[in-house]
């Protein structure tokens, strides 16, 4: 059985780092092929894979691979180049675009959606969303330090004292918690808001102050994800946020509701009250943004406030993003590849949720 790793399109990451591919060969009993140049932008040249993988062209890889793993789905125009009934493993976003499942089935492919793996303790080691979100949260803070014209920590120097900066984090999921931890490590004062009360303790254990907004909807049936809040709740939250935004130096926004438009938490009116030099990093940019003024994929300046719209900052740490993504996928593949053979147990709950084309098996 051949596992193929293609080069990503417009992405510096690669699905497997060399060390993880070596483990895949050993633990899964498979052969690995890599498209030439696939790891280069993540600082893994072809030579780093030479002992564990056969380096081939894209056409050869598609023609011979039984399983193809990629961070972003292979472009639809190339599906016909794959083997019939090949297994493709990627983030298909089928929760937002259910039509992708029918298209994959029509193309005769069997697909596992990495973004459908349940967010449970059992599946934690397979959770690519957490690995990538955590990197994004870390990088969001570093990016903020790049645009922010002041220090984060308090400093007492012979030339005078510098006050610590205040960082406000909206959304304390995986990315938000990593942003809180990173900003604290850099010496900032951190505040955070999230409708899920369950994260209050986590925010506080990282040294952040939790901003409580009463009356959030119960999310216990949403598989760990947040539910859409009422307009009344969001309005009260915006008032709480506005009071703090005026004093904040940096705002990192990560608030998302899976499969829905991101909640708008920072209207233009709030940004207008922020201090010149302040920075907003909007990680929810691709789903509409948490700030009304965010432009996805752009850095803009509004009355002296820098607003960065970028939902995929894990691309900016491509080597570790690739390493962690591959480790997650290897743990996931151990569920259904044993001694070089496929053994898909459809009664396994992780398989049930992620095998999005189930029913078209050979
Ligand atoms: P996400 O990216 O879907 O959302 C980010 C955060 O935005 C969430 O914390 C959400 O509550 C918050 N949010 C939504 N509306 C908001 C609003 N109006 N204001 C402020 N914040 C708002 O979340 P994620 O980081 O992918 O995590 C999703 C869930 O999965 C979380 O509950 C997380 O704890 C859970 N999880 C569990 C595991 C595990 O047990 N293995 C692993 C990872 C994540």
Boltz pocket constraint, residues with backbone or C-beta under 6 A from the ligand:
constraints:
  - pocket:
      binder: B
      contacts: [[A, 118], [A, 119], [A, 120], [A, 121], [A, 122], [A, 123], [A, 124], [A, 127], [A, 129], [A, 130], [A, 133], [A, 170], [A, 171], [A, 172], [A, 173], [A, 174], [A, 175], [A, 176], [A, 193], [A, 194], [A, 195], [A, 196], [A, 223], [A, 224], [A, 225], [A, 226], [A, 227], [A, 229], [A, 234], [A, 237], [A, 254], [A, 255], [A, 256], [A, 257], [A, 258], [A, 263], [A, 265]]
      max_distance: 6.0
